[in-house]
Amino acid sequence: MPQAPFAPVNLIPANAENRYEVTSADLPLSCPMPGMSLWNSHPKVYLAIEATGGAKCPYCGAQYVLLD
């Protein structure tokens, strides 16, 4: 049987960077973020970033910076 073609999926590699810039469109912020490949990551955790403009994931140490 021929295989059906599929569209390539552009996922953000989870835990591939140490610093991520996010905007208010990304809130509520979670790590890993939607769109990250999750198979090799940690459980989803929500991060409070609104008050300080920055947050650090307790699992992987990723730094998030709120741009707006």
Buried (B, 14 or more C-beta within 10 A) or exposed (E): EEEEEEEEEEEEEBBEEEEBEBEEEBEEBBBBBEEBBBEEBBEEBEBEBEEEEEBBBEBBEBEBEBEE
